[in-house]
Amino acid sequence: MPFLKLCLFLFTMSLLSSCKTQGDMSALKAIEASTVAANSMEANSLNFSYLSAGKQGDPLLFFLHGYPAFKGVWKPYLENFGSQGYFAVAPDLRGYNDSDKPEGIANYDLDILVEDVHAMIEKLGYGQQKITLVAHDWGGIIAWYVAKKYPDLIQKLVILNAPHPARYKDIYNTPKQLLKKYYIDLLLTDAGYKVVSAADFGFLRLNVFSSLNRDKPLSKDEIEAYKSSWKKSQHYSLYYYKSFIPKLAAFADRMRSEFPTETLLFWSSRDAAFDNSAFKDLKKSFPLPRTTLCEKDSTHWLPEDRASEIMGDIASFLQGKVNAISCVSTQ
């Protein structure tokens, strides 16, 4: 990390450390309401914790979280779609929160993460059915590849704040993106976890809680649920970056052929993680004939910032009413 940014970061940590959020209740109780069931399953030789709502056997909506989130961020979506005739499921990804955490970077290879998702969908009994995959951030990166490898399984794909991997590779070292990805450079270092966990996870509190633009601020219980997840996930969640980024070019090349899955790609004009060039004019660069790009006036935390709006947009997409989706701009 450049010296100036490091100084700014350390100064911010000193401020945050003096205003820690208090709370000693059971953190996940705020996230897992009575309408959402908590369970676990064995898939791809690991145990995965997940939340679900609705009736198993109904059409499956499978939700994937990103970094540094966990399954609970999808709770409003599970409640909403579970009451609308869908079986809505959100797991903790490997290395996160209550799911198993194998040690070593090699256990977080993208191909393994793809098979995690496929194995969980099969375990739920949907291996021979068409499903919809909804994913944010790191979950979105995985989802792009799941849909590419298993086009007969993924009928519709909803991506939030995760650029097409080939496009991301192409803009990764551009001047504007270099300013956005300093946090990745930090996470790739040996000291990455020590820095993000310092001052009671001050780095994450700054970049998540201070960036959220919700109508209703996070409650203390919700904040404690996040922090509980961060403590459990430890350094394992950083393996995603350490495995994927060095092989970005090779993985990107696998995505340069035509992508046939019907896709709704949301991006935020105020995303602190990705420059707008990661999304603008994407369809001019890659064969994405069935992809709709929808710009939102929001931050990187779009699922939380615009939950009601995004749920409505997803419902319209599932019903084939793409023109009813509310966007600042579309492609």
ZIFENMO-V838920 format. One record per residue. N is the residue number from 0. RES is the residue in three letters. NEAR is the number of other ideal C-beta (glycine too) atoms within 10 Angstrom. Layout:
# ZIFENMO-V838920
N_RES_NEAR ; N_RES_NEAR
This chain:
# ZIFENMO-V838920
0_MET_15 ; 1_PRO_9 ; 2_PHE_7 ; 3_LEU_8 ; 4_LYS_14 ; 5_LEU_13 ; 6_CYS_11 ; 7_LEU_12 ; 8_PHE_18 ; 9_LEU_13 ; 10_PHE_10 ; 11_THR_17 ; 12_MET_18 ; 13_SER_10 ; 14_LEU_11 ; 15_LEU_21 ; 16_SER_12 ; 17_SER_8 ; 18_CYS_9 ; 19_LYS_13 ; 20_THR_14 ; 21_GLN_7 ; 22_GLY_16 ; 23_ASP_6 ; 24_MET_11 ; 25_SER_11 ; 26_ALA_21 ; 27_LEU_20 ; 28_LYS_11 ; 29_ALA_19 ; 30_ILE_22 ; 31_GLU_17 ; 32_ALA_13 ; 33_SER_6 ; 34_THR_13 ; 35_VAL_21 ; 36_ALA_15 ; 37_ALA_14 ; 38_ASN_11 ; 39_SER_14 ; 40_MET_16 ; 41_GLU_12 ; 42_ALA_23 ; 43_ASN_18 ; 44_SER_11 ; 45_LEU_18 ; 46_ASN_12 ; 47_PHE_24 ; 48_SER_20 ; 49_TYR_24 ; 50_LEU_26 ; 51_SER_22 ; 52_ALA_24 ; 53_GLY_24 ; 54_LYS_10 ; 55_GLN_12 ; 56_GLY_11 ; 57_ASP_14 ; 58_PRO_18 ; 59_LEU_22 ; 60_LEU_27 ; 61_PHE_25 ; 62_PHE_27 ; 63_LEU_29 ; 64_HIS_25 ; 65_GLY_26 ; 66_TYR_23 ; 67_PRO_21 ; 68_ALA_27 ; 69_PHE_29 ; 70_LYS_30 ; 71_GLY_25 ; 72_VAL_22 ; 73_TRP_31 ; 74_LYS_23 ; 75_PRO_16 ; 76_TYR_21 ; 77_LEU_28 ; 78_GLU_19 ; 79_ASN_22 ; 80_PHE_26 ; 81_GLY_22 ; 82_SER_12 ; 83_GLN_16 ; 84_GLY_10 ; 85_TYR_22 ; 86_PHE_22 ; 87_ALA_27 ; 88_VAL_28 ; 89_ALA_25 ; 90_PRO_30 ; 91_ASP_24 ; 92_LEU_28 ; 93_ARG_23 ; 94_GLY_24 ; 95_TYR_28 ; 96_ASN_25 ; 97_ASP_21 ; 98_SER_24 ; 99_ASP_19 ; 100_LYS_20 ; 101_PRO_14 ; 102_GLU_10 ; 103_GLY_9 ; 104_ILE_14 ; 105_ALA_10 ; 106_ASN_17 ; 107_TYR_23 ; 108_ASP_16 ; 109_LEU_20 ; 110_ASP_12 ; 111_ILE_16 ; 112_LEU_25 ; 113_VAL_20 ; 114_GLU_16 ; 115_ASP_23 ; 116_VAL_27 ; 117_HIS_18 ; 118_ALA_18 ; 119_MET_22 ; 120_ILE_22 ; 121_GLU_14 ; 122_LYS_15 ; 123_LEU_21 ; 124_GLY_12 ; 125_TYR_19 ; 126_GLY_13 ; 127_GLN_8 ; 128_GLN_14 ; 129_LYS_12 ; 130_ILE_21 ; 131_THR_22 ; 132_LEU_28 ; 133_VAL_26 ; 134_ALA_26 ; 135_HIS_27 ; 136_ASP_23 ; 137_TRP_22 ; 138_GLY_29 ; 139_GLY_25 ; 140_ILE_23 ; 141_ILE_23 ; 142_ALA_27 ; 143_TRP_28 ; 144_TYR_18 ; 145_VAL_25 ; 146_ALA_23 ; 147_LYS_18 ; 148_LYS_15 ; 149_TYR_17 ; 150_PRO_12 ; 151_ASP_8 ; 152_LEU_20 ; 153_ILE_23 ; 154_GLN_17 ; 155_LYS_20 ; 156_LEU_25 ; 157_VAL_24 ; 158_ILE_26 ; 159_LEU_28 ; 160_ASN_26 ; 161_ALA_26 ; 162_PRO_26 ; 163_HIS_27 ; 164_PRO_23 ; 165_ALA_21 ; 166_ARG_22 ; 167_TYR_21 ; 168_LYS_18 ; 169_ASP_19 ; 170_ILE_19 ; 171_TYR_18 ; 172_ASN_9 ; 173_THR_13 ; 174_PRO_8 ; 175_LYS_13 ; 176_GLN_18 ; 177_LEU_13 ; 178_LEU_11 ; 179_LYS_17 ; 180_LYS_18 ; 181_TYR_14 ; 182_TYR_20 ; 183_ILE_14 ; 184_ASP_15 ; 185_LEU_19 ; 186_LEU_24 ; 187_LEU_13 ; 188_THR_13 ; 189_ASP_8 ; 190_ALA_11 ; 191_GLY_19 ; 192_TYR_16 ; 193_LYS_10 ; 194_VAL_19 ; 195_VAL_22 ; 196_SER_16 ; 197_ALA_16 ; 198_ALA_19 ; 199_ASP_16 ; 200_PHE_19 ; 201_GLY_22 ; 202_PHE_21 ; 203_LEU_17 ; 204_ARG_22 ; 205_LEU_16 ; 206_ASN_17 ; 207_VAL_21 ; 208_PHE_18 ; 209_SER_9 ; 210_SER_16 ; 211_LEU_15 ; 212_ASN_14 ; 213_ARG_12 ; 214_ASP_8 ; 215_LYS_8 ; 216_PRO_10 ; 217_LEU_17 ; 218_SER_11 ; 219_LYS_14 ; 220_ASP_15 ; 221_GLU_20 ; 222_ILE_19 ; 223_GLU_22 ; 224_ALA_26 ; 225_TYR_24 ; 226_LYS_19 ; 227_SER_19 ; 228_SER_24 ; 229_TRP_22 ; 230_LYS_13 ; 231_LYS_18 ; 232_SER_23 ; 233_GLN_13 ; 234_HIS_17 ; 235_TYR_22 ; 236_SER_27 ; 237_LEU_22 ; 238_TYR_21 ; 239_TYR_24 ; 240_TYR_20 ; 241_LYS_16 ; 242_SER_19 ; 243_PHE_20 ; 244_ILE_15 ; 245_PRO_11 ; 246_LYS_11 ; 247_LEU_15 ; 248_ALA_11 ; 249_ALA_10 ; 250_PHE_20 ; 251_ALA_17 ; 252_ASP_12 ; 253_ARG_15 ; 254_MET_17 ; 255_ARG_16 ; 256_SER_11 ; 257_GLU_9 ; 258_PHE_20 ; 259_PRO_14 ; 260_THR_20 ; 261_GLU_18 ; 262_THR_22 ; 263_LEU_25 ; 264_LEU_24 ; 265_PHE_26 ; 266_TRP_26 ; 267_SER_24 ; 268_SER_13 ; 269_ARG_14 ; 270_ASP_21 ; 271_ALA_13 ; 272_ALA_22 ; 273_PHE_22 ; 274_ASP_19 ; 275_ASN_15 ; 276_SER_15 ; 277_ALA_23 ; 278_PHE_27 ; 279_LYS_15 ; 280_ASP_11 ; 281_LEU_19 ; 282_LYS_16 ; 283_LYS_8 ; 284_SER_12 ; 285_PHE_17 ; 286_PRO_12 ; 287_LEU_20 ; 288_PRO_9 ; 289_ARG_14 ; 290_THR_20 ; 291_THR_18 ; 292_LEU_21 ; 293_CYS_22 ; 294_GLU_18 ; 295_LYS_23 ; 296_ASP_12 ; 297_SER_24 ; 298_THR_21 ; 299_HIS_24 ; 300_TRP_26 ; 301_LEU_22 ; 302_PRO_26 ; 303_GLU_22 ; 304_ASP_20 ; 305_ARG_23 ; 306_ALA_19 ; 307_SER_10 ; 308_GLU_14 ; 309_ILE_26 ; 310_MET_17 ; 311_GLY_15 ; 312_ASP_22 ; 313_ILE_22 ; 314_ALA_16 ; 315_SER_16 ; 316_PHE_22 ; 317_LEU_18 ; 318_GLN_9 ; 319_GLY_10 ; 320_LYS_11 ; 321_VAL_15 ; 322_ASN_8 ; 323_ALA_12 ; 324_ILE_19 ; 325_SER_13 ; 326_CYS_17 ; 327_VAL_12 ; 328_SER_12 ; 329_THR_12 ; 330_GLN_16
